[in-house]
Amino acid sequence: MKVKITYNGQIIWVDKRIKECLEHLKREEQSRNRKIRRRESIWLSISIDIFIYNNKSILTILVEDYIIHKLDIQALLLTLNDLSEYERELVTDRYFRSKTYKEIALKNNIAISTAEYRIKIILKKMKKNFDKVLRDL
């Protein structure tokens, strides 16, 4: 099915899937730009260098990576807290306790394919919430 879009200032007709692909690429670019701006603002606002003197050489440890890591951890914890207890248990079993889908299925008395599907859906939900939480931090 053809749809009308504005591309580089011109109105053109493209397949609906192409429009969706262009919209997805635009969202990805906006996300990358937000991350870059956040890192730049952190870098500018916190220009702390820790100097360690070792054999007359100075090592500079950048705090930026540490702060970004802390923001990611905070966003992950908030995202996990948004899940139901059952969803949190499935994700915890799979990724923190390194259980197989078979072990998770046996524990919850469900089929292996059901365990895989539920975890896949939970991860999509977490990704969406994670991006939202990072934007709000």
Solvent accessible surface area in square Angstrom, and as a share of the most:
residue,aa,sasa,rsa
1,M,164,0.73
2,K,130,0.55
3,V,28,0.16
4,K,116,0.49
5,I,23,0.11
6,T,96,0.56
7,Y,107,0.41
8,N,132,0.68
9,G,72,0.69
10,Q,124,0.55
11,I,117,0.59
12,I,60,0.31
13,W,158,0.55
14,V,20,0.11
15,D,33,0.17
16,K,94,0.40
17,R,183,0.67
18,I,87,0.44
19,K,65,0.28
20,E,85,0.38
21,C,70,0.42
22,L,57,0.28
23,E,70,0.32
24,H,88,0.39
25,L,100,0.50
26,K,122,0.52
27,R,137,0.50
28,E,66,0.30
29,E,90,0.41
30,Q,80,0.36
31,S,27,0.18
32,R,134,0.49
33,N,61,0.31
34,R,78,0.28
35,K,87,0.37
36,I,93,0.47
37,R,137,0.50
38,R,45,0.17
39,R,106,0.39
40,E,94,0.42
41,S,60,0.39
42,I,19,0.10
43,W,105,0.37
44,L,139,0.69
45,S,88,0.57
46,I,58,0.29
47,S,88,0.57
48,I,95,0.48
49,D,64,0.33
50,I,83,0.42
51,F,111,0.46
52,I,76,0.39
53,Y,161,0.61
54,N,78,0.40
55,N,142,0.73
56,K,202,0.86
57,S,54,0.35
58,I,95,0.48
59,L,96,0.48
60,T,66,0.39
61,I,85,0.43
62,L,83,0.41
63,V,26,0.15
64,E,37,0.17
65,D,102,0.53
66,Y,129,0.49
67,I,32,0.16
68,I,15,0.08
69,H,105,0.47
70,K,104,0.44
71,L,36,0.18
72,D,50,0.26
73,I,72,0.37
74,Q,88,0.39
75,A,0,0.00
76,L,59,0.29
77,L,101,0.50
78,L,75,0.37
79,T,0,0.00
80,L,22,0.11
81,N,104,0.53
82,D,85,0.44
83,L,7,0.04
84,S,59,0.38
85,E,135,0.61
86,Y,90,0.34
87,E,36,0.16
88,R,78,0.29
89,E,60,0.27
90,L,0,0.00
91,V,4,0.02
92,T,29,0.17
93,D,0,0.00
94,R,67,0.24
95,Y,104,0.40
96,F,123,0.51
97,R,124,0.45
98,S,92,0.59
99,K,57,0.24
100,T,70,0.41
101,Y,56,0.21
102,K,121,0.51
103,E,86,0.39
104,I,0,0.00
105,A,3,0.02
106,L,134,0.67
107,K,104,0.44
108,N,37,0.19
109,N,141,0.72
110,I,40,0.20
111,A,59,0.46
112,I,77,0.39
113,S,77,0.50
114,T,42,0.24
115,A,0,0.00
116,E,76,0.34
117,Y,136,0.52
118,R,88,0.32
119,I,1,0.00
120,K,110,0.46
121,I,74,0.38
122,I,6,0.03
123,L,68,0.34
124,K,122,0.52
125,K,79,0.34
126,M,18,0.08
127,K,127,0.54
128,K,152,0.64
129,N,30,0.15
130,F,52,0.22
131,D,48,0.25
132,K,113,0.48
133,V,21,0.12
134,L,12,0.06
135,R,124,0.45
136,D,102,0.53
137,L,80,0.40
